[in-house]
């Protein structure tokens, strides 16, 4: 067996490598989607988790230094899920990705009302949440990040909504 390359074979493999590298460069714009942590960028929207939980962020309102959220949650799990304030967090990031607000440092997210704090199998519940100390208004490029961790023991699995200022304003306009 010969291990020599002819000039023709060298050019052929070089061209193949160049095409493969160019094709790989096209994939750089693809966004990785983590199945354990699904993300939605729309308001309202629904997310289904691998933890057999479906959650819908129905509304979000910003007024009087408070971000109020209405979430509807349903579980298909046999074991009930207990909803507590520490299952939820709200943050704001600017256009550069720098965090400008975090609910945990401002008293956390409060559960204002809930139809049921114990999620039973196949029964949905609506929850009203409030994040206090919230910025009065969103700046250009800001994104509100609302996170729901259904099972605290599996905190590596969450449902996240990333609502841009533009998406929030569109949802408010459609509502009103």
C-alpha positions as a Python dict, from the first residue, in 0.01 Angstrom:
ca = {
    (1, 'X'): (0, 0, 0),
    (2, 'X'): (136, 336, -98),
    (3, 'X'): (126, 635, 137),
    (4, 'X'): (219, 898, -114),
    (5, 'X'): (-11, 1173, -229),
    (6, 'X'): (-22, 1287, -582),
    (7, 'X'): (-67, 1655, -652),
    (8, 'X'): (-417, 1579, -782),
    (9, 'X'): (-516, 1389, -460),
    (10, 'X'): (-374, 1672, -246),
    (11, 'X'): (-582, 1933, -429),
    (12, 'X'): (-893, 1715, -413),
    (13, 'X'): (-867, 1666, -35),
    (14, 'X'): (-779, 2032, 21),
    (15, 'X'): (-1091, 2139, -168),
    (16, 'X'): (-1304, 1892, 29),
    (17, 'X'): (-1163, 2026, 356),
    (18, 'X'): (-1226, 2387, 251),
    (19, 'X'): (-1589, 2309, 164),
    (20, 'X'): (-1638, 2128, 496),
    (21, 'X'): (-1491, 2422, 690),
    (22, 'X'): (-1710, 2671, 505),
    (23, 'X'): (-2019, 2459, 576),
    (24, 'X'): (-1930, 2442, 947),
    (25, 'X'): (-1905, 2821, 951),
    (26, 'X'): (-2265, 2845, 838),
    (27, 'X'): (-2377, 2658, 1148),
    (28, 'X'): (-2227, 2924, 1376),
    (29, 'X'): (-2551, 3123, 1364),
    (30, 'X'): (-2757, 2830, 1489),
    (31, 'X'): (-2881, 2861, 1845),
    (32, 'X'): (-2832, 2561, 2076),
    (33, 'X'): (-3159, 2449, 2233),
    (34, 'X'): (-3123, 2269, 2564),
    (35, 'X'): (-3412, 2020, 2602),
    (36, 'X'): (-3377, 2037, 2982),
    (37, 'X'): (-3420, 2416, 2983),
    (38, 'X'): (-3662, 2524, 2710),
    (39, 'X'): (-3684, 2896, 2634),
    (40, 'X'): (-3960, 3107, 2483),
    (41, 'X'): (-3916, 3462, 2359),
    (42, 'X'): (-4287, 3534, 2307),
    (43, 'X'): (-4557, 3677, 2530),
    (44, 'X'): (-4796, 3503, 2582),
    (45, 'X'): (-4648, 3158, 2526),
    (46, 'X'): (-4646, 2803, 2658),
    (47, 'X'): (-4348, 2580, 2735),
    (48, 'X'): (-4346, 2204, 2793),
    (49, 'X'): (-4072, 2062, 3015),
    (50, 'X'): (-3914, 1717, 3023),
    (51, 'X'): (-4031, 1715, 3386),
    (52, 'X'): (-4388, 1661, 3253),
    (53, 'X'): (-4487, 2019, 3333),
    (54, 'X'): (-4657, 2265, 3100),
    (55, 'X'): (-4645, 2634, 3191),
    (56, 'X'): (-4790, 2936, 3015),
    (57, 'X'): (-4680, 3292, 3076),
    (58, 'X'): (-5009, 3464, 3001),
    (59, 'X'): (-4943, 3825, 3099),
    (60, 'X'): (-4666, 4050, 3224),
    (61, 'X'): (-4722, 4406, 3346),
    (62, 'X'): (-4468, 4658, 3468),
    (63, 'X'): (-4601, 4938, 3690),
    (64, 'X'): (-4515, 5108, 4020),
    (65, 'X'): (-4174, 4934, 4055),
    (66, 'X'): (-4342, 4593, 4027),
    (67, 'X'): (-4343, 4332, 3754),
    (68, 'X'): (-4664, 4131, 3779),
    (69, 'X'): (-4689, 3799, 3599),
    (70, 'X'): (-4977, 3558, 3545),
    (71, 'X'): (-4874, 3199, 3491),
    (72, 'X'): (-5086, 2890, 3430),
    (73, 'X'): (-4921, 2561, 3522),
    (74, 'X'): (-5024, 2200, 3468),
    (75, 'X'): (-4843, 1882, 3568),
    (76, 'X'): (-4864, 1530, 3429),
    (77, 'X'): (-4650, 1393, 3712),
    (78, 'X'): (-4789, 1133, 3950),
    (79, 'X'): (-4630, 1304, 4250),
    (80, 'X'): (-4769, 1650, 4329),
    (81, 'X'): (-4545, 1953, 4282),
    (82, 'X'): (-4542, 2211, 4559),
    (83, 'X'): (-4527, 2569, 4434),
    (84, 'X'): (-4325, 2808, 4647),
    (85, 'X'): (-4191, 3157, 4581),
    (86, 'X'): (-3839, 3020, 4533),
    (87, 'X'): (-3959, 2824, 4225),
    (88, 'X'): (-3966, 3158, 4038),
    (89, 'X'): (-3715, 3430, 3956),
    (90, 'X'): (-3717, 3746, 3748),
    (91, 'X'): (-3414, 3929, 3609),
    (92, 'X'): (-3346, 4206, 3360),
    (93, 'X'): (-3044, 4205, 3129),
    (94, 'X'): (-2935, 4493, 2910),
    (95, 'X'): (-2831, 4472, 2544),
    (96, 'X'): (-2474, 4378, 2646),
    (97, 'X'): (-2603, 4090, 2860),
    (98, 'X'): (-2525, 4263, 3190),
    (99, 'X'): (-2778, 4194, 3463),
    (100, 'X'): (-2940, 4515, 3589),
    (101, 'X'): (-3210, 4359, 3812),
    (102, 'X'): (-3250, 4031, 3999),
    (103, 'X'): (-3559, 3948, 4205),
    (104, 'X'): (-3355, 3748, 4459),
    (105, 'X'): (-3172, 4063, 4569),
    (106, 'X'): (-3498, 4263, 4585),
    (107, 'X'): (-3709, 4045, 4812),
    (108, 'X'): (-3768, 3762, 4566),
    (109, 'X'): (-4078, 3684, 4367),
    (110, 'X'): (-4396, 3690, 4573),
    (111, 'X'): (-4697, 3469, 4510),
    (112, 'X'): (-4988, 3715, 4520),
    (113, 'X'): (-5259, 3458, 4454),
    (114, 'X'): (-5287, 3100, 4342),
    (115, 'X'): (-5576, 2866, 4276),
    (116, 'X'): (-5370, 2589, 4429),
    (117, 'X'): (-5010, 2570, 4556),
    (118, 'X'): (-5001, 2192, 4518),
    (119, 'X'): (-4997, 2092, 4151),
    (120, 'X'): (-5193, 1771, 4110),
    (121, 'X'): (-5176, 1550, 3802),
    (122, 'X'): (-5374, 1687, 3504),
    (123, 'X'): (-5512, 1986, 3700),
    (124, 'X'): (-5403, 2330, 3593),
    (125, 'X'): (-5364, 2621, 3829),
    (126, 'X'): (-5326, 2996, 3774),
    (127, 'X'): (-5067, 3184, 3976),
    (128, 'X'): (-5027, 3562, 4012),
    (129, 'X'): (-4666, 3663, 4085),
    (130, 'X'): (-4502, 3994, 4169),
    (131, 'X'): (-4136, 4095, 4155),
    (132, 'X'): (-4092, 4413, 4359),
    (133, 'X'): (-3819, 4675, 4327),
    (134, 'X'): (-3845, 4630, 3951),
    (135, 'X'): (-3717, 4908, 3720),
    (136, 'X'): (-3985, 5169, 3639),
    (137, 'X'): (-3943, 5106, 3266),
    (138, 'X'): (-3740, 4889, 3032),
    (139, 'X'): (-3458, 5054, 2841),
    (140, 'X'): (-3383, 4988, 2473),
    (141, 'X'): (-3224, 4643, 2441),
    (142, 'X'): (-3344, 4521, 2784),
    (143, 'X'): (-3477, 4167, 2823),
    (144, 'X'): (-3689, 4039, 3113),
    (145, 'X'): (-3591, 3684, 3206),
    (146, 'X'): (-3861, 3494, 3393),
    (147, 'X'): (-3757, 3150, 3516),
    (148, 'X'): (-3972, 2872, 3663),
    (149, 'X'): (-3801, 2576, 3828),
    (150, 'X'): (-4084, 2324, 3885),
    (151, 'X'): (-3890, 2080, 4105),
    (152, 'X'): (-3624, 2237, 4327),
    (153, 'X'): (-3444, 1901, 4358),
    (154, 'X'): (-3395, 1917, 3977),
    (155, 'X'): (-3285, 2280, 3967),
    (156, 'X'): (-3081, 2210, 3654),
    (157, 'X'): (-3414, 2180, 3470),
    (158, 'X'): (-3615, 2498, 3422),
    (159, 'X'): (-3857, 2679, 3194),
    (160, 'X'): (-3747, 3026, 3087),
    (161, 'X'): (-3911, 3318, 2911),
    (162, 'X'): (-3685, 3586, 2765),
    (163, 'X'): (-3914, 3878, 2688),
    (164, 'X'): (-3750, 4169, 2505),
    (165, 'X'): (-3869, 4526, 2552),
    (166, 'X'): (-4014, 4515, 2200),
    (167, 'X'): (-4204, 4189, 2264),
    (168, 'X'): (-4339, 4330, 2593),
    (169, 'X'): (-4457, 4650, 2425),
    (170, 'X'): (-4622, 4451, 2143),
    (171, 'X'): (-4806, 4232, 2395),
    (172, 'X'): (-4926, 4536, 2591),
    (173, 'X'): (-5045, 4701, 2269),
    (174, 'X'): (-5236, 4388, 2160),
    (175, 'X'): (-5394, 4356, 2506),
    (176, 'X'): (-5513, 4715, 2525),
}
